[in-house]
Every structure is written in C-alpha cells, then in structure tokens.
Amino acid sequence: MSDSYIIEVSSQPAGIVVRDPKGFRFFAASRRFYRLEGQVFRNAREAERAARKLANGMPLAA
C-alpha cells in the first residue's frame, strides 16, 4: 500500500494525501481545495470523495 496519492477531480489536481498515524492528511494543490487542507481521512478514496463534493458545490460533512 502506498504512503501518498495524488487526488484529481475532472483531470485537474486537487491535492495529495499522505499517510500519517491517524490516516491520510490532505494537502491542497489549488485554492479551490483549501477547505480540505490539513484534514485527515481514513483512506485516499474518502479524500477523493470529499474533493469531488467540494468541486461540485455539495456540502461537506462536519
């Protein structure tokens, strides 16, 4: 299993997630995804879902 993943939304970079002791920490690649900066996700797929929701204007879970 990899320790980092690139997250893309509609072929555009959203950021990267890097494994840390609590899960995968998100680092935004553009201002569009700054709301996810520093958030920790259980896995890379969860981070990708959050980035897609944000890009589509959907509310993020609290």
C-alpha positions, -999 to +999 in steps of 0.1 A: +000+000+000+013+034-009+021+062+015+009+090-007-017+096-035-025+123-060-061+133-059-076+146-092-111+159-100-121+162-136-084+156-147-073+186-125-051+182-095-069+187-062-041+178-039-022+149-024-029+128+006+000+115+027-003+087+052+002+097+089-005+079+121-042+089+121-050+082+084-043+103+052-037+140+055-048+162+026-025+189+011-043+211-014-029+217-049-050+248-056-072+274-038-103+256-049-095+228-024-081+248+005-111+239+026-097+203+027-061+214+037-048+195+067-079+173+071-073+137+079-093+110+061-095+072+068-082+064+033-074+080-001-108+072-016-126+091+012-104+122+004-112+119-033-149+118-025-146+150-004-127+168-031-153+158-057-181+171-034-163+203-029-157+208-066-194+201-073-206+226-047-220+199-024-218+204+014-190+186+032-199+165+062-190+182+095 
